[in-house]
Every structure is written in structure tokens, then in C-alpha cells.
Amino acid sequence: MEREKELLNEKAQALEDELDAKRARARKLKKEMQDAIRKALNKLRDKEEKPKNPETASVAEMFNYVRDLCNYLPQPKKTLFLTSDERLKLESVINRLEGKPGLLNETNTVEKIVEKYEPTPNETHTDSPTTFVKRSQEKDVSQEEKKPTTKDISNTFLYLQGLAQSVPDKHLSAALDSKIRRVLYRCDTEKFSF
């Protein structure tokens, strides 16, 4: 009886050690992936952030000036503008004119790196990053032929809503959140055909 307890304790300790080792590998992998993403995004941003020509730079400065003028609005109107769709559009125009890479290019860069670090189907990582989940591919249908469901669209926007909350500018975060809520409402109330 005593020997069985010792064996069980040894097995439990071995499993715990193995689990700790897997967690340590997962943390290391997560850190490596985050570092690779950070480097790739910095490289992309450095490459893209040079204004195309002096005319584009001066137009970007003009739009920055227009954005800064909102600081002189009375408080209720200022808050209304800062959380509006127009603010989102203005930020998009400014970023484009300043040569910033844009969300699509950044997302594609991050996706490529995440795919390199994803575990294969037969290996799993405890505590692995669950932020990026690769959609499982069906064997009979190619990726291009798949059509997103309303649930897929809703899940994507719920994920984006979480990202929008981490934007440092609270007014911009509120504007993004408002826009996402409207899209989610449409997903719930309308039927989409693809």
C-alpha cells in the first residue's frame, strides 16, 4: 500500500514537472512570437512612414491642423466629434497621407508571423497564445470557396471590439467601439447573403 502511494506521488510529480516544462516552452514561444511581431511591425512602419512627396506631407499637416482645431470646440461638441465616425475617417486620411502602413498591412504581417509559431495539429501548448486562432480548413472545400457565416462576422467584430478598448486615446476608442456596436447590431438584425 505504501509503495503504491509512492508510485502515485512519483507519477504525479513527473506529470507536474512535464506540465511545468510545457508551460515554460509555451511562455518562451509566446515571448518569441511577440518579439517577432514587434520587430516586423516596426520594420513595416519604418519603411512606410516616409511621406511620398512634399505635397502629400503638407496635406497631412493640414488635416492634422484641422484635427487639432477640435480642441477649441465647446466640451459637448468636442466629445461628440472625438467619438464620431468623422473622427475615424479623419484619422484614416491622416494616417494614409503620412504613409503609415494601415491596419490591413499590419494584420497581414502579424498573421504571417503567428502562422509560423502556431502548433501543428498533433502538438498542443499549454498556456499558448489564444489571441490568434487559425480557422480550421475543411478537406473538401478550398479556403476561397468558404463563405463566412453571420456568426463568423460577429466573432470577428467582437474580437476587434476588444482590441479597440486597448487604444490609448479614449475618445478614439469610444468611436471605434460605437462603430463596431452598429455593425454587430446589423449582424444580429439583418440577414446577409454572400
Buried (B, 14 or more C-beta within 10 A) or exposed (E): EEEEEEEEEEEEEEEEEEEEEBBEBBBEBBEEBEEBBEEBBEEBBEEBEEBEEEEBBEBBBEBBEEBEEBEEEEEEEBBBBBBBEEBBEBBEBBBBBBBBBBEEBBEEBBEEBBEEBBEEEEEEBBBBBEEBEEEEEEEEEEEEEEEEEBEEBBBBBEBBBEEBEEBEEEBBBBBBBBBBEEBBEBBEEEEEEE
